[in-house]
């Protein structure tokens, strides 16, 4: 299977299955000298791990990480960093009745069509559990970015019809609320909405948004490696994400150029700024120093305990009800995954940009 790696210089590879003995991540290209321990990674994993709230699956995993390589005496050595999480609460028997049945909305049918074999225990590599490995790399990337004055903060913009008020934004609320919403009142309404859906054996989707602050102008490459293209690809690779927007996103299709254009002004310090940020911090695929705004739409959890029509691997029509431990909404636990993918992508773009100008090489290597 190809496709388990992302990045050009800061490159990550995730491995492992939902119901295997362990899963993890290998990070290649992380600079040496970064202070790193499990304590830097664990808070990120805790935001994603199951069993934390009423809106998460009851699967009880501690998601405790173990650094296996790439760190010596508390600092990265520049060699590949390998981090592992052991699986401990697998109920593989819950999936026995699904062995020969394709679940609607899942990758069962497509994996079988591609490989002729699939791990029916929770979906194997297609399971959302794979994203824990991405969060490991996101924690490392976020720490490096923080040392450069760059922050990456994702949150739940909406769950079903319940939308957070951007004027009520609170980072502490994002980290404390079960929905990862930045708005306390919206969080309460969303919890009521989710509870009602659970009684109806149904699920819902939502929207996640990520704000990336502190990226200097000039990051990203024209044509195929535009920073917005790389961010869109990274975020779209998260399971259940069906659309990605930058800045005003889809609403630009109904906007006027006179309103959509971000006018430039000079600052008192001699820099260039914009009066608005409809472009979401990216012009021509290159950062303009404004906040980079990325948004994505997440589909409802496909595993629902109500009757649905499907087919078996032998080609017979049948009905299915999916029972077991599943999130009624994917969004709250996926917020830190989106944050991680954005952090990984931005750090890789910053490192890749170091060779874009001769001045950078002269500054680094000219010892005269």
Buried (B, 14 or more C-beta within 10 A) or exposed (E): EEEBEBBEBBBBBBBBBBBBEEBBBBBBBBEEEBEBEBEBBBEBBBBBBBBBBEBBBEBEBBBBBEBEEBBEEEBBBBEBBBBBBBBEEBEEEBBEBBEEBBBBBBBBBEBBEEEEEBBBBBBBBBBBBBBBBBBBBBBBBBBBBEEEEBBBBBBBBBBBEBBBEEEEBBEEBBBEBBBBBBBBEBBBBBBEBBEEBBEEBBBBBBBBBBBBEBBEBEBBBEEEEBBBBBBBEBBEBBBBBEBBBBBBBEEBEEEEEEEBBBEEEEEEEEEEBBEEBBBBBBBBBBBBBBBBBBBBBBBBBBBBBEEBEBBEBEEEEEEBEBEBBBBBBBBBBBBBBBBBBBBBBBBBBBBBBEEEEEEEEEEEEEEE
